[in-house]
Amino acid sequence: MNTISKLRVNGITHPVNALYLLCFSIALQGALSPRANAGETPKPTTVQVSLSEWKVSLTPKAVPPGPVVLEVTNSGKVPHALEIEGRGIEKSTSRIMPGASATLTVDLRGGTYEVYCPVGKGSHRMLGMTNRLSVGDARRVSEENDQGEMHGATHGEGQEMEADAVGGAKAMKVVGGGPVIQILPGPFPFADSAMVVIRDRPPDQQADLTKKTHMGPYSNNVAQIAGNFSLVAIDRGASGDSVSGVAEFTVMDGARWKVVMDRVQTKDIPFNPRFGGVIMGLFYHGASGVHTPLVPTIQSSLALWAFAHLYKNDRLVTDNAMVHVMLLSRTRRPGDWALDCWECADRPIEELQLQVTSAPNTPAFDAPGGFLFVNWEKSSGMAEAL
């Protein structure tokens, strides 16, 4: 006779006994059955990450603690990567080519993590490729995602403003030193390497850059001259940059040139958004695919674009000469000063480069090639926070 039959009286089960039986049965089943949740790994949360010039987008921007899978897509036009850092965590993907994807899995505790592009020794990060991932309880995550959506709808991602505010203003004093050379028009020494980059540019750029590989301003046609150069540049972020500097040099034909810089050029450089004004600590030229292919890949502690008063033999040539200055890793070989590297980013930063060109729709200068291109090969820069 089974238990249920024994507890029945005239076909009716006593309520107290029935409740006892139900509890006993549930307890027995729980004891005999394996625990479904014991040792079970929490289900990962997925975050979609989009990388582009110069932005990192996260969906969602807040997640609960535990395993997180970052599904990363490079939606930009140059190589990027993703790194997440915070609370003892620092993990990154390998470099991701345009249009490609990668996955990064991390186990995150509660807190805030920075998610950024590490390409270019921090230059992509400085250009705005950074965001924040918040990790917390379910209610906090829901609230932060709602707030993030409202903020995004009103102000966009807001990361550029935040990065500028956190970085603060920086000043750098630069002094030119060592041998001074004038770079004259001639063939680009790494034309084959440059063409790999040029072929992915728009047709109008391809034609101009190809012409410059045959007879342009980045050549081994150099002349050692004499001169001096000093400046102070201030990087205040997205706006308010300033520069004050003077370069003087005498070229091979005896002409004396003077360049007086007093205004930054803040308009974005064509085809290269956000390059303008004063920028410190960049890695972007040549083989990086981000800027002109006619410079090897370099590291620069200072890059600036400015307007200048240009004098030749003490006579004013123009008040609006276009000037580009870089304090960069050395690209030229001592002695004959030829370009001798295509990957130069790991060399000492000691080459001060001055390029002066006429403004659009104005006559070229009375100089070889119509431009002035001068390097000080043993230069230095001293930076400080303001």
Backbone hydrogen bonds, N-H to C=O, Kabsch-Sander energy under -0.5 kcal/mol:
donor,donor_aa,acceptor,acceptor_aa,energy
6,K,2,N,-1.6
7,L,3,T,-1.4
8,R,4,I,-0.6
8,R,5,S,-0.7
9,V,12,I,-2.3
12,I,9,V,-1.8
14,H,7,L,-0.7
18,A,14,H,-2.6
19,L,15,P,-2.2
20,Y,16,V,-2.2
21,L,17,N,-2.6
22,L,18,A,-2.4
23,C,19,L,-2.2
24,F,20,Y,-2.4
25,S,21,L,-2.5
26,I,22,L,-2.2
27,A,23,C,-2.5
28,L,24,F,-2.7
29,Q,25,S,-2.5
30,G,26,I,-2.4
31,A,27,A,-2.2
32,L,28,L,-2.1
33,S,29,Q,-2.0
40,E,37,N,-1.7
45,T,67,P,-2.3
47,V,69,V,-2.8
48,Q,59,T,-2.9
49,V,47,V,-0.5
49,V,71,E,-3.0
50,S,57,S,-2.1
51,L,73,T,-2.7
52,S,55,K,-2.1
54,W,52,S,-0.7
55,K,52,S,-2.9
57,S,50,S,-2.5
59,T,48,Q,-1.9
63,V,134,S,-2.7
66,G,108,L,-2.6
68,V,106,V,-3.5
69,V,45,T,-3.1
70,L,68,V,-0.6
70,L,104,L,-3.5
71,E,47,V,-2.6
71,E,69,V,-0.8
72,V,70,L,-0.8
72,V,102,A,-3.0
73,T,49,V,-2.5
74,N,100,A,-2.6
75,S,51,L,-2.3
75,S,73,T,-1.0
76,G,51,L,-0.7
80,H,96,I,-2.3
83,E,116,Y,-2.7
84,I,91,K,-2.8
85,E,114,E,-2.4
86,G,89,I,-2.5
89,I,86,G,-2.1
91,K,84,I,-1.9
93,T,82,L,-2.5
96,I,80,H,-4.4
97,M,95,R,-0.5
99,G,74,N,-2.6
100,A,97,M,-2.3
102,A,72,V,-2.3
104,L,70,L,-2.2
106,V,68,V,-2.6
108,L,66,G,-2.4
108,L,106,V,-0.6
111,G,135,V,-2.9
113,Y,133,L,-2.7
114,E,85,E,-2.6
115,V,131,N,-2.7
116,Y,83,E,-2.6
117,C,129,M,-2.0
121,K,118,P,-0.6
122,G,118,P,-0.7
123,S,120,G,-1.7
124,H,119,V,-1.6
126,M,122,G,-2.1
127,L,123,S,-1.7
128,G,125,R,-1.4
129,M,124,H,-2.1
130,T,128,G,-2.2
131,N,115,V,-2.2
133,L,113,Y,-2.9
134,S,61,K,-2.6
134,S,132,R,-0.5
135,V,111,G,-3.2
136,G,63,V,-2.0
141,V,137,D,-2.9
142,S,138,A,-2.3
143,E,139,R,-2.4
144,E,140,R,-2.8
145,N,141,V,-2.4
146,D,142,S,-2.0
147,Q,143,E,-2.5
148,G,144,E,-2.6
149,E,145,N,-2.2
150,M,146,D,-2.1
151,H,147,Q,-2.7
152,G,148,G,-2.7
153,A,149,E,-2.2
154,T,150,M,-1.5
155,H,151,H,-3.5
156,G,152,G,-1.6
162,E,158,G,-1.8
163,A,159,Q,-2.9
164,D,160,E,-2.1
165,A,161,M,-2.3
166,V,162,E,-2.5
167,G,163,A,-2.2
168,G,164,D,-1.6
170,K,235,D,-2.3
171,A,384,E,-3.0
172,M,233,A,-2.5
173,K,382,M,-2.5
174,V,172,M,-0.5
174,V,231,L,-2.6
175,V,380,S,-2.4
176,G,229,F,-3.3
180,V,225,I,-0.6
181,I,375,N,-2.4
182,Q,223,A,-3.3
183,I,181,I,-0.5
183,I,373,F,-2.9
184,L,182,Q,-0.6
184,L,221,N,-3.2
186,G,216,G,-1.8
188,F,213,T,-2.8
191,A,188,F,-1.0
194,A,190,F,-2.6
195,M,191,A,-2.2
196,V,192,D,-0.9
196,V,193,S,-0.5
197,V,193,S,-0.8
197,V,194,A,-0.8
198,I,194,A,-2.7
199,R,195,M,-2.2
200,D,197,V,-1.3
201,R,198,I,-2.3
205,Q,202,P,-0.5
206,Q,202,P,-2.4
207,A,203,P,-2.1
208,D,204,D,-1.7
209,L,205,Q,-3.1
210,T,206,Q,-2.4
211,K,207,A,-1.8
212,K,208,D,-1.8
213,T,209,L,-1.4
214,H,210,T,-0.8
214,H,211,K,-0.9
215,M,211,K,-1.8
216,G,186,G,-2.8
219,S,217,P,-0.7
220,N,187,P,-0.6
222,V,220,N,-1.2
223,A,182,Q,-2.2
225,I,180,V,-2.5
226,A,250,T,-1.2
228,N,248,E,-2.5
230,S,246,V,-1.9
231,L,174,V,-2.1
232,V,244,S,-2.4
233,A,172,M,-2.5
234,I,242,S,-2.8
235,D,170,K,-3.3
236,R,234,I,-0.7
242,S,234,I,-1.7
244,S,232,V,-2.0
245,G,261,M,-1.9
246,V,230,S,-2.2
247,A,259,V,-2.3
248,E,228,N,-2.6
249,F,257,W,-2.1
250,T,226,A,-2.3
251,V,255,A,-2.2
254,G,251,V,-2.1
257,W,249,F,-2.9
257,W,255,A,-0.6
258,K,311,Y,-2.3
259,V,247,A,-3.0
260,V,258,K,-0.5
260,V,309,H,-2.6
261,M,245,G,-2.8
261,M,259,V,-0.6
262,D,307,F,-1.1
263,R,307,F,-1.1
265,Q,305,W,-3.1
266,T,264,V,-0.7
269,I,272,N,-0.6
269,I,275,F,-2.0
272,N,269,I,-2.2
275,F,272,N,-1.5
276,G,274,R,-0.8
277,G,265,Q,-2.9
279,I,303,A,-3.0
282,L,300,S,-2.3
286,G,292,T,-1.9
288,S,285,H,-1.8
289,G,286,G,-2.5
290,V,284,Y,-0.7
291,H,284,Y,-1.0
295,V,292,T,-0.8
297,T,342,W,-2.1
300,S,282,L,-3.7
301,S,327,L,-2.2
302,L,327,L,-1.2
303,A,279,I,-2.3
304,L,325,V,-2.4
305,W,277,G,-2.0
306,A,323,V,-2.6
307,F,263,R,-2.9
308,A,321,A,-1.6
309,H,260,V,-2.6
310,L,308,A,-0.5
310,L,318,T,-3.0
311,Y,258,K,-2.7
312,K,315,R,-2.7
313,N,256,R,-3.6
315,R,312,K,-1.6
317,V,310,L,-3.6
318,T,310,L,-1.3
321,A,308,A,-2.3
322,M,357,T,-3.0
323,V,306,A,-3.0
323,V,321,A,-0.5
324,H,355,Q,-2.3
325,V,304,L,-2.2
326,M,353,Q,-1.9
327,L,302,L,-2.1
328,L,326,M,-0.7
328,L,351,E,-2.9
329,S,299,Q,-2.2
330,R,348,P,-2.5
333,R,338,A,-2.8
336,D,334,P,-0.9
337,W,333,R,-2.1
340,D,331,T,-2.1
344,C,297,T,-2.4
344,C,342,W,-0.6
347,R,344,C,-1.7
350,E,328,L,-1.3
350,E,348,P,-1.1
351,E,328,L,-2.4
352,L,350,E,-0.6
352,L,376,W,-2.8
353,Q,326,M,-3.2
353,Q,351,E,-0.6
354,L,374,V,-2.8
355,Q,324,H,-2.4
356,V,372,L,-3.0
357,T,322,M,-2.6
362,T,359,A,-1.3
365,F,370,G,-1.8
367,A,365,F,-2.1
370,G,367,A,-2.8
371,F,368,P,-1.0
372,L,356,V,-2.4
374,V,354,L,-2.5
375,N,181,I,-2.7
376,W,352,L,-2.6
377,E,179,P,-2.6
377,E,375,N,-0.6
378,K,177,G,-2.7
379,S,350,E,-3.4
380,S,175,V,-2.0
382,M,173,K,-2.6
384,E,171,A,-2.6
386,L,169,A,-2.3
